[in-house]
């Protein structure tokens, strides 16, 4: 009876939330402009606001004229002042937290999270679950155990600002009604070594009634493989009531077949788009693709057409200007003090009513050694199409250009692929993959047709090659992701030693 009451209350709560959320879906364009002016007004007396004459900003156009697009290096002088305890620099007062992230060019990055910004991180995650409950008309999972994958919740502190990984920070804000059902233990969450941590999570969860599990796909696969190795059962045999997996960080589609094989049964999937800078979107309908953009959560969005990104005077579009099925660099202004900040992600809209997006790549992760500008969305869709024709299970892959092959042959794209299960005909798989890429990228097709490039080549990698690579780079586990694309061979050179 208690379980019935609990899930009934959860479902009623979710339905009430969905009704209240309809207003922001219907009025996103107008509310976004109002939000920007509110953020500017709030930060008018900050150092950044004074430097950029916020008191003169009365429209989106005013803002765009006075505040240029910035990356972390541009904002770093301001962030350094905040780190030294100075107040009213980027936002009023000082941040509640710094989310520490690993940067490739800037070293460690310290992303401010204000007391106004933190609640939205939690609210977006809750909203994703509420939307699922209502769409499914089922909340049975609330009576079981749940994993919310997190980094260590142990935080440092400097000048009164707590510092840690975002997932560790979030651990301190999980609602009380979920705490009793939450795994793993606090002590296990504090383990820094990833393999040790996963082993301990397996021990703590393998005999529990797991109903919800969240994490990025590579972590889920590692966790599931260890469970299967220890117990000799597929995941749905081990956890028969497992109902929901929440994932994010990378596109789920390339992992779908591998995940389904490990699960051994039906489990619903919700994809999300969180980051230290904000929780931007989630799959509000688990039965169809597309992530609902969170336009009412303290973040003003701008969109730069990808082909214009980085150019002087590149157009900065708002929600009212965007086109469907076009790639845009995502630019953020947040209630934590990030102003016209380029996060490095590329999105494309697949719906305007409501505003739903796909994450199509990274502005810095592409292959364009020959001018083709191949992005993540294209390679992931090409791989998906190829696997549908030539069944195979892909653990992970990486694409790099081979500009100067030995023996004088034409340059080519080299795909490093770790197969869990290889296709029956590797050559047919390769040809289909190459044709799928040519269909999705006209510049790549022109290079092949013009004999500038030869068709792609596949290098098969040993089992666990990507795990070993990640371990060697100190990037195993957590929210670390290996780029699917590169414009050089830095990663490729390391992967070469794992060739099968």
Secondary structure, 3 states (H helix, E strand, C coil): CHHHHHHHHHHHHHHHHHHHHHHHHHCHHHHHHHHHHHHHHHCCCCHHHHHCCHHHCCCHHHHHHHCCCECHHHHHHHHHHHHCCCCCCCCCCCCCEEEEEECCCCCEEEEEECHHHHHHHHHHHHHHHHHHHHHHCCCHHHHCEEEECCCCCCCEEECCEEEECHHHHHHHHCCHHHHCCEECCHHHHCCCCHHHHHHHHHHHHCCCCEEEEECCHHHHHHHHHHHHHHHCCCHHHHCCCCCEEEEECCCCHHHHHHHHHHHCCCCEEEEEEEECCEEEEECCCCCCCCEEECCCCCEEEEEEEHHHCCCCCCCCECHHHCCECCEEEEEEEECCCCCCEEEEEEEEEEEECCEEEEEEEECCECECCCCCCECHHHHHHHHHHHHHHCCCEEEEEEEEEECCCHHHCCEEEEEEEEEEECCCCHHHHHHHHHHHHHHHCHHHHHHHHCCCECCCEEEEECCCHHHHHHHHCCCCCCCCCCCCECCCCHHHHHHHHHEC
